[in-house]
């Protein structure tokens, strides 16, 4: 869970709190994915768009998925030659002007607006298929894409706008999927998309299967089984078509930690609490997903001899915010924790700082550190 490079960094008495990323570990993990998966892999930049992270991933992916004009410009600035797929609902006119390699069109009206630009563009129509998403942590519905009836309205626009090249179909239907669910969902998408693309006259079709590969916060050492997934997805592929996935969290979560220190330890109504510097305004994920963020405690600089601590107890780890929702983990057994100790929260390499309500109470922002033999 904690790499040797992170242990060394913690031993150097750093300024805390901080996000710390082991880029060599990220590169090795991305290489594992690339070696296991025989189809195109685009990294979903929304998971972690930090420039060193993007540069580390670039040799191991086929491109990047972006979901706003800001993400597009950021990734383009960091990696000018990267292939970009632009998705997400509610694109503005300015965003439709951006020269993405692929545009994932979310509605007939969005397609009409793109056609009105009268510029060449390669498009995938995003479909949203109905159905139960058993085993999913999050099902994508409502504003995301078009149901099969609505997508039929796109034919007339495409016929009248030859500058728009229909390349295929995109779908991202759920997140938090283990291998069997992810493969089954891909099969469901292809079962609908292949005959639709053939009827629409799409040559060498492309099928975007989305991302959503699970990260198990309760078992941080357990990773998505990319090898089994790669073998199973290979069985779904057919000659003459391109299959593409867009993982995010499952790529970068394991390379990052939120590291902070204990400010206070106290009992309240029969429960123990450790108050940490920082809070969920830096790492919002455990609050939004309702889980305990996995962590490891490192003996730190104990201040006064009378500084409070507790041993062999269940402890709730909280931050500095004036809200009872500022909780990293609840009633977790610890061998010991005290003022001055350092806590490293694992699986913080995705949806950390970039998704958090960072200005609430105006605490100091965390530091950012990228550990590698050579930072890109």
N, C-alpha and C positions, 0 to 999 in steps of 0.2 A: 504493500500500500504506500509506504514511504520509501523513496529511492535514496541511495547513498549520497547522491549530490544534494538532496534536500536536507538530509541529516547534517551534512557539513555546513550548509548555509545556516541552519538553525543554531549551530554551535558558534557562529560568528557574532552572536548577540545583535541581531539586526533591529532596525526600527520597525515597530509593528503598530497596527496590522499591515499585512501585505498579501498580495496575490503572488504566488511563486509558480513558475512553469518550468518543467524539465523538458527542454526541447529535444534532447536526444531520445528520451523515452517516447515523446510524441512521434518522432521520426520512425522509431522502431515499430510502434503500434500502427502507424499509417502504412508502413511497408508490409506489415502482416496483412492488412486489409487488401492492399493492392495485389499481393501474391495470391490471396485466396479467392478473390472475386473476379470472374472472367468477363464482366460487363463494365460499362463506363461508370465511373464513380466521380460525382461532383460533390464537393464539400459545401454544406449549408452554412454560409458565413455568419448567419444570425447566432449560431451557437457560441462562437468566439471569433470576433473579427480583428483581434490584435495583429498588427503587422508582422511581428516575428513568428506568430503562429501560422499566418497565411504563407509566409515564405518557407517555413519548414515543411508545410504540407504540399506546396506546389509540385515538387518532383514526383509525388506519389498519387496525384489525382488527375483526372482528365479535365477538370474545370471547377467552377464555383457557382453555386446558386445564391442569388441575391434577391432581396424582397423589398427594396426601396431604392429611390434615387441616391440617397446618402450611401447605402451599402455599395451600390454600383460604382459610384465615383471613388469611394475609399478603396475597394478592391482593385479597380482599374489603376489608381495611383500607385498602389503597392506592387501590383503585378500587371504591367501594361499589356503583356501578350497573352494573358490568361483568357480562356473561353468562359463566357458568362451567360448563365441562364437567368432570366429576370421573371420572377413570379410574384404572387401576392395580389390580394384584391384591392380595388380602389386606386388603381394607377392614375396619376395626374397626367395632364397633357404634356407637361415637361418631362415626365418619366417615360411617356410613350415616344418621345423624341430620342431617347438614348439608344445607342447602337449596340444592343445586346446580340450575342450570337443566336440565342433562342429567346422568344417571348412566350411565356405561358399565359394564354388569354383566358380570362376569368368569366367573361360574359359576352353575349352577342353585342351589347352596346359598347363594350370595350373594344371589340373587334371592329365595329363601325368607326370608332374614333381613331383607331390605329390605321384603318384603311384611308381615312380622310387625310392622313399625313402624306399620302402618295409617295412613300419611300419604300424601298425594298426591305423586307423583314421576313425572317424564318419563324414560324409560329407553331406551337403545340396548343391544342385546345384542351383545357383542363376539365375533366369530367369528375363529377361527384356521384358515385354510385350509392344507392340506398342499401341498407343491410345492417345486421347486428355486427358489432366489432368486438367479439368476445376476446378477452385477454388484453385489450388495448387500454393504455392509461389515458389516452385522449383521442376522441373521435372527431374528425374534421367534417363539419356539416354547415348548413346554412349558407353563409356568404362565400364559401370556398368552391370555386368552379361552377359547373353547370350540370344539372341532372340530364339524363339522356334525351328527354323531350326538348329541353331548352337548347341543347347543343345543335339540334337539327336546324335551328334558325340561322346558324352560321354559314350554311352552304351558299345562300344567295350573295352574301357579302363577299365571300371568297371568290365566287364566280365573276363578280364585277370588279375585283381588285387584283389583277394578275401580278402586281408587284408584291403581294403577300404570298409566300410559299408555305403551304400547309405541309409540315414535316411529320405530324403524328399526333399523339394523345399523351397528355400528362395527367397523373392522378397521385395525390397524397391523401390517403383516407384515414390514417390512424397513426398514433405514436405509442411508444412503450411496448413494442412487439418483440417476443422471442422468435427464434428461427421458424418453428412450425407455423405460427400465425403470420409472420412476414411473408413466407413463401406462399401460403394459401391466399393471402391478400393479393400478391402479385399475380397468381394464377387467375383470380377473379377479375382483376383489371384487364389482363390479356384476353381472357375469354370474351369480354365485351369489346375491347379496343381493336382487336385484329379484324374481325368482320366489318366493323365500322370503317376502319381505315381503308380496307380493300374496296368497300362500296364507294368511298369518297375518292377513290383513284389515287391513293398515296403510294408512290413508288419508294422502295427502301424505307419503310416507315420507322419512326423512332417512338419508343414507348417509355415515358418517364414513370417510374414506379414509386417515386417518393422516397422518404427515409423512415424515421420512426423506430430505429433499432433500439432495443431496450438497454437501459443502464440500471443495474440493481443497486440502489443505495443501501439496502440492508446487507448486501454481500459485496463489498467493494472490490474484492479480489476476483470476483466472477465477471468475466467479460462476455459480450455477445460472441457466439460461436461462428466466427466468420468463415472458417473452413467448411463446416457443414452447410452453412448458408450458400457459399460459393458453389458447392457441388449440386445443391438442389436447384439453385437459380439457373445453372448451366443446362439442366434438363428442360427448363422452360423455354430456353432460347431457340430460335429458328434461324436458318440461313437467310441472309438478305435483310435482316432487321437489326436495329440497334436498341438494346435495353440499357436503361440508365437508372441509377439510384442516387439519392441526395442525403446521405447521413450527415448529422452534425454532432449532437450530444455524444453519440457512441464513438466518435473519432477523438474528441479533445477532452472529454470529462476527466479521463484518467491521468492526464499530464499535469493537472493543476491543483494547487492547495491554497486555501485561505488560512493564513497563519496569524495568530494573535496571542495575547497574553491574558492571564487571569488577574483581575483587579480586586475581586472580593469573593469570599466564600461564606455562606451563611445559611442557617436553617430557618424555615418558615412553615409553621403548621404541619410539622412532621415530615417535610421534604427539604432536601438540600439543593441549594442553588449556587452556581458559579457564574459570576458576572464578568464578562469578557470585554476587553477594549474592542470598539467597533460594533458590529451588529448586522442585522439582516438588511440594513440599508446598503451594505456592501455585498452581501450574499443572500439574496432573496429566495433562492430556490427551495430551501427546506420549508419555508412558510407557504409558498404557493403550491408545492407538491404534497405538503402535509406529511413529510417524513423526517426521521432523525438523520441529520447529516453525519456520516461516519467521521470519526476523529481519532487522533492519537495524542496523548499527553506526554510532554517532555519536561522533566524537572528543570526549573528555571532559576532565576535570580530571586531567591526568597529574600524579601526585604527585612523588616524587623523580626526579631526573634519571636514575637507574639503574633505574627501574621497568621490569619486563620487558614485551616486546611481540613480536609476530611479524608478518611481512608475506608476502603471496602464499603462503599455506599452507592446508592443510586442517586445520580446528580442530574439536575436540569441545567443546561448551559444556555445562558441568555446574553444579550448585548446591552448596549447603553441607551437604547431608545426608551422613550416614555410611553410604552405600550406593552401590554401583556402578550402581544403577538410576536415580540422580538425574541424568538426562541430558535436556537439551532438544533437542539436535541432534548428530549424529555425523559427523565428518570432512567438514565443509562448507567449501568453498573461501571464503576471505575475503581481501580486499585488504590488510587490516591490522586488528589488534586488540591492545589493550594495557591495562594497569592504569589505571583511571580512566575508560575509555571507557564509553559508555552503549549498552545493547542493548535494542532495542524488538522484542518478539516479537509478530508480527501474528496475526490470527485468534484472539484471546484473549477475544472478547466473549461466548463461549458455553462452558459446561462448564469454567470456570476455577476461581475461588476456591470456588464452591459445591459442586464435586465433589471437592475435593482433601483430602488428609489433613493438615489445617492445623496440628494440634497436635504432629505428630511432631518431636521434638527441641526443641520450644518456642522456635523462633526468633520474632523480632518479626513480627507480621502486616504485610502490605503496606498502603500507603495506597490510597485510592479517590478518583478524581477524575472529575468529569463536566463535559465541556467543551461549551458551547453558547452561542448568543447569549442564551438565557434558559433556565436549568435548570428543568425542570418540578417 
